[in-house]
């Protein structure tokens, strides 16, 4: 019996770690990085001491929680820069960043804001801004991107895109894709000849009345 104890302890620890990360993806994904860490522990079914044993700081938990999204962001930047068509690479990067943000309020918070707990995301953000700047220069040379476009325009677009976090989860990704399509058309230097590019489907949205509305 004692022979199997270390293996059981290691298995329990792995299970607890997995439960904590699953809970963190839900809690931070739905509520952003300001969500209390005790709520992550509660949803994971573990005590705070167990959570802190695996993740000594909130920063460590956030970094591990969104490791997959960070890898996806790196891949999006890499693929965009490697695209032989700069305009196509530019479009693809915008679409992929928007989709990553739409899936998780927490990742959008970490990527877009200077949360003290999200310091590790600063390099991801700078990498994306650099890629956008390089792609913009290439796409402008082809005449397909507005000559006045600057990286701050993408930041402005993503700030507006964060408003979609208030839409129901079921409609958020659909809304994000349509939003990105409109933004790309706004960045285009001139309408393409022939039929316009079809837009993604429109989401079914309903405005929520203000609590002060009688």
Backbone as a ProteinNet text record, in pm:
[ID]
protein_1_A
[PRIMARY]
XXXXXXXXXXXXXXXXXXXXXXXXXXXXXXXXXXXXXXXXXXXXXXXXXXXXXXXXXXXXXXXXXXXXXXXXXXXXXXXXXXXXXXXXXXXXXXXXXXXXXXXXXXXXXXXXXXXXXXXXXXXXXXXXXXXXXXXXXXXXXXXXXXXXXXXXXXXXXXXXXXXXXXXXXXXXXXXXXXXXXXXXXXXXXXXXXXXXXXXXXXXXXXXXXXXXXX
[TERTIARY]
84.3	0	88.1	193.2	282.3	359.7	380.2	452.4	377.8	245	163.1	133.7	168.2	131.4	193.2	325.1	382.1	315.7	288.1	223.5	84.6	11	-122.7	-115.9	-16.7	-0.5	29.6	118.6	151.5	29.9	-51.1	-171.3	-271.2	-288.2	-378.5	-330.5	-199.5	-144.8	-169.2	-149.3	-174.9	-321.6	-408.7	-552.3	-589.1	-534.7	-564.2	-516.3	-396.9	-342.3	-433.1	-477.3	-565.1	-698	-754.3	-881.5	-865.3	-752.2	-727.5	-719.9	-647.6	-634.1	-767.3	-843.4	-976.6	-1065	-1061.4	-1142.5	-1094	-962	-907.1	-946.7	-946.7	-987.9	-1132.9	-1216.5	-1357.5	-1373.4	-1313.2	-1331.9	-1271.6	-1145.4	-1081.5	-1140.6	-1178	-1236.3	-1368	-1449	-1580.6	-1574.9	-1487	-1490	-1367.9	-1266.5	-1145.9	-1048.2	-933.7	-826.8	-855.9	-955.8	-988.9	-1063.9	-1102.8	-1173.3	-1083.2	-1140.4	-1058.1	-1008.5	-887.6	-827	-900.8	-965.6	-1042.4	-1159.2	-1211.8	-1319.3	-1266.2	-1142.3	-1080	-1067.7	-1019.7	-1005.8	-1141.8	-1243.3	-1376.9	-1427.6	-1416.3	-1466.1	-1382.3	-1255.3	-1169.5	-1193.3	-1262	-1287.7	-1166.5	-1078.9	-959.8	-952.9	-872	-852.1	-749	-749.9	-651	-507.1	-480.6	-344.3	-299.1	-389.9	-356.5	-329.7	-412.3	-390.9	-254.9	-222.1	-95.8	24.5	3.5	112.9	151.7	52.5	79.8	119.5	55.6	79.5	100.3	226.1	254.7	202.8	184.2	135.5	23.8	-55.5	-161	-100	14.6	82.3	118	168.8	205.2	82.7	-28.6	-152.5	-203.7	-201.2	-249.2	-162.9	-30.9	60	33.2	10.5	-15.1	-155.7	-251.2	-390.6	-402.2	-329.5	-342.1	-221.4	-151.2	-34.1	-73.2	-186.9	-230.9	-263.1	-331.1	-363.1	-235.8	-137.9	-12.1	57.8	57.6	118.3	43.3	-89.6	-169.4	-138.9	-116.5	-82.7	53.5	149.5	281.9	270.1	188.6	171.3	105.1	7.7	-60.5	37.3	123.7	224.4	321.5	367.7	463.6	404.1	280.9	216.4	192.4	152.7	124.4	251.2	361.5	486.9	540.5	508	557.7	471.2	352.5	261.4	322.3	319.7	377.7	292.3	164.8	75.4	59	123.2	118	-23.5	-110.6	-247.3	-320.9	-302.4	-364	-311.3	-180.1	-123.5	-177	-193.1	-247.8	-390.4	-472.8	-611.1	-616.1	-535.4	-536.9	-496.2	-399.7	-355.5	-466	-533.8	-644.3	-754.4	-790.1	-896.9	-859.8	-736.6	-696.6	-683.4	-632.1	-623.4	-763	-852.7	-990.6	-1055.8	-1033.9	-1096.4	-1041	-910.2	-851.6	-911.1	-928.1	-984.3	-1131.5	-1203.3	-1346.7	-1372.2	-1281.6	-1302.2	-1277.8	-1203.8	-1169.5	-1150.2	-1232.3	-1215.5	-1080.2	-1039.5	-913.3	-794.5	-794.3	-682.3	-681.9	-800.5	-808.8	-755.9	-790	-738.2	-585.8	-532.9	-388.7	-314.8	-371.3	-306.1	-311.2	-424.6	-448.4	-413.1	-405.8	-390.8	-266.8	-229.6	-107.8	-139.6	-204.8	-230.9	-98	-75	50.2	66.9	-45.9	-38.8	-9.5	-4.8	8	134.3	239.3	361.4	416.6	402.3	458.9	395.4	278.6	208.9	259.6	341.3	392.4	473.6	552.3	632.5	543.2	433.2	339.5	279.3	242.8	180.3	278.4	401.4	501.2	532.4	535.1	559.8	448	323.8	210.7	214.7	242.2	247.4	357.8	473	582.9	542.2	475.1	431.9	332.3	237.3	138.9	208.2	304.9	376.9	451.1	516.2	589.5	493.5	383.8	285.3	221.8	196.3	135.2	226.3	355.3	448.8	448.9	447.4	447.5	316.3	203.4	72.7	51.3	102.2	89.1	167.1	277.7	354.5	278.5	188.9	108.5	-11.6	-39.9	-153	-285.7	-284.2	-410.8	-448.8	-354.9	-383.3	-377.4	-470.3	-474.1	-335.9	-290.4	-157.9	-147	-260.2	-256	-263.1	-271.5	-284.7	-160.4	-182.5	-74.5	-114.8	-17	-43.5	-146.3	-147.3	-246.1	-389.1	-409.2	-544.1	-588.2	-495.3	-529.8	-559.2	-481	-507	-646.2	-680.9	-814.1	-921.7	-899.7	-996.7	-1014.7	-903.6	-912.6	-975.6	-955.4	-1023.3	-1174.7	-1216.7	-1360	-1408.7	-1324.3	-1360.3	-1387.1	-1322.3	-1343.1	-1486.3	-1557.1	-1697.7	-1782.4	-1733.2	-1808	-1811	-1724.4	-1724.9	-1857.3	-1933.6	-2063	-2175.1	-2145.1	-2247.1	-2253.2	-2365.8	-2375.4	-2266.6	-2214.4	-2105.3	-2139.2	-2263.9	-2303.1	-2289.3	-2302.2	-2297.2	-2163.6	-2076.4	-1957.5	-1861.4	-1835.1	-1739.3	-1795.5	-1925.3	-1988.3	-1980.5	-2009.6	-2002.1	-1859.6	-1762.8	-1622.3	-1579.9	-1621.4	-1582.9	-1641.8	-1764.7	-1826.6	-1759.5	-1730	-1661	-1525.6	-1449.8	-1318.4	-1331.7	-1434.7	-1454.8	-1481.8	-1563.1	-1589	-1461	-1382.1	-1258.3	-1162.2	-1151	-1060.8	-1104.2	-1235.2	-1283.6	-1250.2	-1254.8	-1220.7	-1072.2	-989.1	-845.3	-805.4	-894.1	-861.3	-847	-747.8	-719.6	-832.6	-891	-996.9	-1081.9	-1209.4	-1294.6	-1238.1	-1248.1	-1203	-1300.2	-1248.3	-1335.2	-1420.6	-1535.7	-1625.8	-1713.8	-1770.1	-1860.9	-1784.4	-1843	-1775.7	-1758.1	-1657.2	-1631.9	-1748.7	-1807.8	-1921.7	-1880	-1969.3	-1944.3	-1978.2	-1913.5	-1955.6	-2098.9	-2165.1	-2304.5	-2315.9	-2429.8	-2455.5	-2502	-2456.5	-2503.1	-2642.3	-2712.7	-2842.4	-2816.5	-2830	-2799.9	-2923.2	-2927.4	-3036.6	-2978.1	-3009.7	-2957.8	-3020.6	-2936.9	-2983.9	-3024.7	-3147.9	-3190	-3102.4	-3080.5	-3005.1	-3081.6	-3010	-3079.6	-3163	-3130.3	-3205.2	-3329.8	-3342.8	-3458.7	-3585.8	-3689.1	-3812.7	-3882.2
-120	0	125.4	124.3	240	252	139.9	142.4	226.2	225.6	298.2	441.5	480.4	612.2	727.1	726.9	839	857.5	744.5	754.8	815.2	777.7	831.6	981.1	1020.8	1162.8	1242	1188.3	1258.3	1268.7	1161.3	1163.3	1266.1	1272.6	1371.3	1512.7	1532.1	1665.3	1705.8	1610.2	1640.3	1673	1596.5	1621.6	1759.1	1793.2	1923.6	2036.2	2020.8	2123.1	2140.1	2027.1	2033	2098.6	2065.7	2126	2276.9	2316.9	2460	2534.4	2478.9	2546.4	2551.1	2444.1	2444.9	2552.8	2560.3	2661.4	2802	2821.3	2954.1	2998.7	2906.6	2942.6	2990	2925.7	2965.7	3098.7	3109.6	3228.3	3351.7	3342.6	3457.3	3482	3373.7	3388.5	3462.3	3436.1	3500.1	3637.8	3653	3772.3	3861.5	3819.7	3900.1	3875.1	3942.8	3919.2	3974.2	4058.9	4112	4010.7	3897.6	3794.4	3746.8	3727.5	3686.6	3543.9	3519.9	3388.2	3285.9	3332.4	3238.8	3178.2	3252.1	3197.2	3085.1	3099.1	2990.6	2866.4	2884.4	2770.5	2706.1	2789.3	2734.9	2650.8	2703.7	2628.3	2503.5	2507.8	2390.9	2284.1	2320.9	2225.8	2200.6	2300.3	2287	2405.7	2394.4	2505.1	2603.1	2727.3	2825.8	2778.3	2705	2657.1	2563.3	2478	2385.9	2463	2563.6	2644.4	2712.8	2774.5	2847.9	2753.6	2629.1	2532.1	2505.2	2506	2485	2614.8	2724.5	2854.7	2959	2984.8	3073.6	3215.5	3260.8	3397.6	3394.3	3499.2	3511.1	3523.6	3590.6	3604.3	3468.5	3377.4	3243.5	3167.9	3183.1	3115.2	3169.4	3301	3361.2	3318.2	3319.5	3281.2	3138.4	3047.2	2907.7	2889.8	2964.3	2953.3	2985.1	3087.5	3132.4	3094	2989.5	2944.8	2904.9	2836.9	2793.8	2914	3014.1	3134.5	3209.6	3211	3278	3206.3	3073.5	2998.1	3025.1	3033.6	3063	3201.8	3296.3	3432.7	3434.7	3362.3	3353.8	3294.3	3188.7	3123.6	3218	3296.8	3391.7	3495.1	3545.4	3643.6	3580.2	3460.6	3391.4	3365.2	3315.2	3283.6	3409.4	3517.6	3641.5	3695.9	3694	3746.9	3658.8	3528.7	3436.1	3434.5	3496.4	3495.7	3574.3	3514.5	3581.6	3699.8	3704.5	3815.2	3899.7	4015.5	4094.8	4132.3	4164.6	4201.8	4082.6	3966.4	3845.4	3815.7	3831.5	3810.2	3909.9	4034.7	4139.8	4105.3	4065.8	4028.7	3910.8	3809.8	3689.7	3718.1	3806.7	3838.5	3909.3	4002.6	4072.2	3972.8	3885.3	3788.3	3696.1	3649.5	3554.5	3620.7	3742.1	3811.9	3840.1	3884	3909.7	3783.2	3672.5	3547.6	3504.3	3516.8	3482.4	3568.7	3697.1	3786.9	3755.6	3718.1	3690.9	3570	3474	3351.3	3370.4	3474.2	3488.1	3634.3	3680.8	3816.4	3828.6	3723.2	3727.4	3743.4	3670.4	3684.3	3823.7	3874.4	4010.6	4111.8	4093.6	4182	4176.1	4053	4035.2	4093.3	4076.8	4122.5	4274.1	4333.9	4474.5	4571.8	4526.5	4620.4	4590.6	4687.1	4676.3	4620.3	4504.7	4442.4	4400.5	4430.9	4387.1	4236.1	4162.7	4016.7	3961.1	4046.7	3998.4	4052	4072	4129.7	4046.9	3913.7	3827.3	3850.9	3913.1	3932.8	4054.9	4136.4	4256.2	4218.3	4111.1	4068.5	4020.5	3951.9	3907.2	4027.2	4126	4245.3	4318.8	4335.2	4405.2	4328.2	4196.1	4113.7	4134.1	4136.9	4156.5	4295.7	4399	4535.1	4546	4484	4488.4	4420.1	4304.8	4231.7	4313.8	4377.4	4460.1	4574.2	4637.2	4745.9	4699.9	4583.9	4530.9	4492.1	4423.9	4384.6	4507.7	4610.1	4732.1	4796	4802.5	4861.3	4782	4650.3	4566	4581.2	4579.1	4586.8	4723	4827.4	4962.1	4972.9	4902.6	4904.2	4838.6	4744.3	4680.2	4765.9	4870.3	4957.4	4906.9	4801.3	4743.9	4787.6	4845.2	4897	5048.5	5112.4	5258.4	5314.6	5414.7	5470.4	5536.3	5579.9	5646.5	5552.8	5422	5328.1	5331.1	5331.2	5319.7	5214.1	5162.5	5055	5097.7	5225.7	5274.5	5249.6	5239.4	5210.2	5070.5	4975.2	4840.6	4840	4915.5	4925.2	4983.2	5087.4	5147.1	5044.7	4966.8	4865.7	4760.8	4714.6	4612.2	4665.8	4794.3	4854.9	4852.7	4884.1	4876.9	4732.5	4641.9	4499.7	4444.3	4499	4450.5	4471.9	4564.9	4584.1	4461.2	4373.8	4251.5	4154.6	4176.8	4088.1	4094.5	4200.9	4213.8	4140.3	4085.9	4010.6	3867.6	3799	3660.4	3574.6	3479.5	3394	3326.3	3282.5	3209.1	3293.9	3425.7	3514.1	3586.1	3573.7	3658.2	3632.1	3505.5	3474.5	3514.7	3491.2	3533.2	3683.8	3755.5	3901.8	3948.1	3879.5	3915.9	3901.2	3793	3771	3879.5	3917.6	4022.5	4157.7	4184.7	4307.9	4315.9	4205	4202.5	4225.8	4168.9	4186.4	4332	4400.1	4542	4624.5	4590.2	4664.5	4648.1	4526.8	4501.9	4582.2	4588.9	4669.2	4817.2	4863.2	5002.5	5029.2	4928.4	4944.2	4931.7	4875.5	4854.2	4989.1	4997.1	5124.2	5164.6	5068.6	5098.6	4974.3	4990.4	4872.2	4785.1	4654.5	4562.4	4565.6	4540.8	4534.3	4408.6	4414.3	4299.1	4300.5	4185	4174.1	4194.7	4265.3	4285	4153.3	4149.4	4029.7	4005.9	3885.3	3859.1	3873.1	3927.4	3939.3	3808.8	3779.7	3665	3685.1	3578	3591.9	3692.7	3759	3854.3	3779.3	3818.8	3753.7	3801.3	3721	3762.1	3828.4	3958.8	4034.2	4108.4	4131.1	4208	4297	4425.3	4518.3	4487.7	4491.5	4468	4601.5	4612	4739.4	4777.3	4905.4	4953.5	4922.3	4892.9	4867.9	4986.1	5105.3	5224.7	5249.1	5167.5	5186.2	5143.8	5228.4	5190.8	5076.9
0	0	0	85.8	88.5	-40.7	-110.3	-237.9	-341.1	-335.4	-433.9	-390.9	-267.1	-217.7	-297	-325.6	-402.2	-537.2	-604.4	-734.6	-721.6	-616	-592.6	-564	-484.2	-452.2	-578.8	-664.3	-788.1	-877.8	-882.2	-963.8	-911.5	-779.8	-721.2	-750.6	-744.2	-770.6	-915.3	-1007.2	-1148.9	-1171.1	-1106.5	-1120.9	-1066.5	-950.6	-891.5	-983.2	-1038.9	-1128.7	-1250.7	-1307.5	-1424.7	-1390.3	-1272.9	-1230.8	-1211.3	-1153.2	-1130.2	-1262.4	-1359.8	-1489.5	-1563.4	-1556.3	-1619.9	-1557.4	-1425.2	-1356.3	-1389.5	-1397	-1427.6	-1567.4	-1662.5	-1799.1	-1799.7	-1720.3	-1713.6	-1640	-1522.4	-1439	-1505.4	-1546.5	-1611.7	-1750	-1818.8	-1951.5	-1948.7	-1844.9	-1835.5	-1769.3	-1670.4	-1586.4	-1598.3	-1673.1	-1685.8	-1572.5	-1578.5	-1482.8	-1343.8	-1331.5	-1199.3	-1113.6	-1170.8	-1093.2	-979.5	-860.2	-744.4	-759.1	-713.7	-725.9	-639.6	-531.5	-447.8	-525.2	-626.9	-708.7	-797	-842.9	-919.9	-832.4	-708.7	-617.3	-590	-570.6	-541.2	-656.8	-779.6	-894.8	-922	-883.7	-903.6	-797.6	-689.8	-582.3	-495.1	-483.9	-399.3	-305.2	-203.3	-112.6	-167	-116.4	-161.5	-143.7	-35.2	-11.1	-122.7	-167.9	-277.4	-405.2	-432.4	-553.4	-548.4	-434.7	-425.5	-424	-386	-391.8	-537.6	-626.1	-768.3	-838.6	-798.5	-862.8	-753.3	-717.6	-603.8	-620.9	-744.2	-768.3	-871.7	-871.6	-971.9	-1111.2	-1119.9	-1249.1	-1306.4	-1221.6	-1268.2	-1316.6	-1245.4	-1285.5	-1417.9	-1435.2	-1559.8	-1677.7	-1658.5	-1766.7	-1813.1	-1717.3	-1754.3	-1810.3	-1756.3	-1802.5	-1950.4	-1994.4	-2133.1	-2219.1	-2177.7	-2254.5	-2396.8	-2410.3	-2543.9	-2632.6	-2576.1	-2654.6	-2693.9	-2605	-2637.9	-2753	-2749.4	-2860.5	-2990.5	-2981.7	-3100.9	-3154.6	-3064.4	-3106.2	-3175.2	-3119.4	-3182.5	-3322.6	-3335.2	-3465.4	-3565	-3517.8	-3606.8	-3660.4	-3574.2	-3616.4	-3714.8	-3682	-3769.1	-3907.2	-3909.9	-4037.3	-4120.9	-4053	-4125.1	-4191.2	-4118.4	-4173	-4285	-4279.9	-4382.1	-4508.2	-4502.7	-4616.4	-4732.7	-4849.1	-4966.7	-5013	-4971.1	-5003.5	-4877.1	-4869.3	-4745.5	-4702.7	-4798.6	-4762.7	-4703.3	-4760.7	-4707.2	-4566.8	-4546.6	-4414.1	-4312.8	-4354.8	-4268.9	-4226.5	-4323.4	-4292.2	-4194.8	-4225.3	-4141.8	-3999.1	-3979.1	-3843.5	-3765.9	-3829.9	-3763	-3724.3	-3817.1	-3789.9	-3673.9	-3670.9	-3567.2	-3431	-3426.3	-3297.8	-3243.1	-3330.3	-3286.4	-3233.3	-3300.4	-3255.1	-3120.1	-3100.9	-2971.4	-2860.7	-2887.4	-2786.8	-2761.4	-2865.9	-2849.7	-2760.7	-2764.9	-2687.5	-2538.9	-2499.8	-2358.4	-2319.7	-2226.9	-2173.7	-2103.1	-2034.1	-1961.9	-2054.6	-2166	-2259.6	-2321.6	-2354.4	-2409.2	-2308.3	-2179.5	-2075	-2069.5	-2068.1	-2054.6	-2174.1	-2292.9	-2415.2	-2428.8	-2390.5	-2421.8	-2309.6	-2186.4	-2076.1	-1994.1	-1911.5	-1831.2	-1692.7	-1688.2	-1559.6	-1497.1	-1369.1	-1306.4	-1311.7	-1309.2	-1311.5	-1449.9	-1551.4	-1689	-1756.9	-1679.4	-1734.3	-1849.9	-1841.9	-1945.4	-2081.4	-2085.2	-2211.4	-2287.6	-2223.4	-2290.3	-2414.2	-2404.9	-2519.8	-2633.3	-2600.8	-2704.3	-2775.9	-2697.8	-2753.7	-2845.4	-2798.9	-2880.1	-3007.6	-2997.3	-3115.9	-3218.2	-3170.6	-3261.7	-3323.5	-3242.9	-3298.5	-3403.8	-3376	-3473.2	-3603.4	-3590.3	-3709.6	-3790.2	-3721.4	-3791.6	-3865.4	-3798.7	-3863.9	-3988.2	-3979.3	-4094.7	-4207.1	-4171.3	-4271.8	-4336.8	-4256.3	-4310.5	-4414.5	-4385	-4482.3	-4613.1	-4599.6	-4720.6	-4798	-4724.5	-4791.3	-4855.2	-4793.3	-4851.8	-4981.7	-4990.9	-5115.2	-5230.4	-5196.4	-5300.8	-5339.9	-5261.8	-5291	-5237.5	-5155.8	-5109.4	-4967.7	-4895.6	-4762.1	-4766.4	-4696.4	-4692.5	-4659.7	-4732	-4704.8	-4567.6	-4511.6	-4381.8	-4262.5	-4286.5	-4174.6	-4086.4	-3954	-3856.7	-3753.8	-3681.1	-3585	-3480.7	-3446.6	-3348.5	-3395.5	-3527.4	-3577.6	-3536.4	-3534.2	-3489.6	-3340.3	-3263.8	-3119.7	-3095.1	-3170.9	-3159.8	-3193.1	-3298.5	-3338.4	-3229	-3169.2	-3065.5	-2937.3	-2910.2	-2795	-2815.7	-2937.6	-2968.9	-2965.8	-3013	-3017.2	-2877.6	-2776.7	-2639.8	-2593.6	-2656.8	-2622.5	-2650.1	-2737.8	-2768.6	-2650.7	-2552	-2435.7	-2360.8	-2382.4	-2315.1	-2387.8	-2505.6	-2579.1	-2525.5	-2543	-2496.7	-2559.2	-2480.6	-2527.6	-2659.7	-2677	-2797.5	-2923.3	-2909.5	-3026.3	-3041	-2941	-2936.3	-3052.2	-3081.8	-3188.3	-3323.9	-3344.7	-3470.1	-3485.5	-3377.7	-3381.3	-3408.1	-3348.8	-3367	-3512.7	-3576.5	-3716.4	-3807.5	-3781	-3863.7	-3836.8	-3710.4	-3673.2	-3744.6	-3741.5	-3806.6	-3956.7	-4017.4	-4161.6	-4195.9	-4115.6	-4138.8	-4120.8	-4018	-3993.9	-4110.5	-4161.7	-4275	-4396.4	-4419.9	-4532.7	-4512.4	-4388	-4360	-4383.7	-4362.3	-4382.5	-4529.4	-4610.3	-4751.1	-4822.6	-4912.2	-4980.9	-5074.2	-5144.7	-5240.6	-5258.3	-5290	-5312.9	-5423.8	-5403.7	-5507.2	-5624.4	-5742.6	-5859.9	-5851.9	-5911.8	-5909.7	-5786.9	-5755.9	-5642.1	-5511.7	-5414.5	-5286.6	-5212.3	-5125.6	-5046.3	-4951.2	-4952.3	-4862.5	-4716.1	-4635	-4491.6	-4421.6	-4309.7	-4228.4	-4180.7	-4135	-4087.9	-3974.6	-3969.3	-3861	-3736.8	-3618.4	-3495.4	-3459.7	-3381.3	-3327.7	-3193	-3187.6	-3067.2	-3018.3	-2889.8	-2829.3	-2722.1	-2728.6	-2629.4	-2492.8	-2390.8	-2254.2	-2192.5	-2140.9	-2079.7	-1963.4	-1944.5	-1828.6	-1701.9	-1591.2	-1464.2	-1419.6	-1466.8	-1426.2	-1510.7	-1620.5	-1706.4	-1634.9	-1633.3	-1560.8	-1632.6
[MASK]
++++++++++++++++++++++++++++++++++++++++++++++++++++++++++++++++++++++++++++++++++++++++++++++++++++++++++++++++++++++++++++++++++++++++++++++++++++++++++++++++++++++++++++++++++++++++++++++++++++++++++++++++++++++

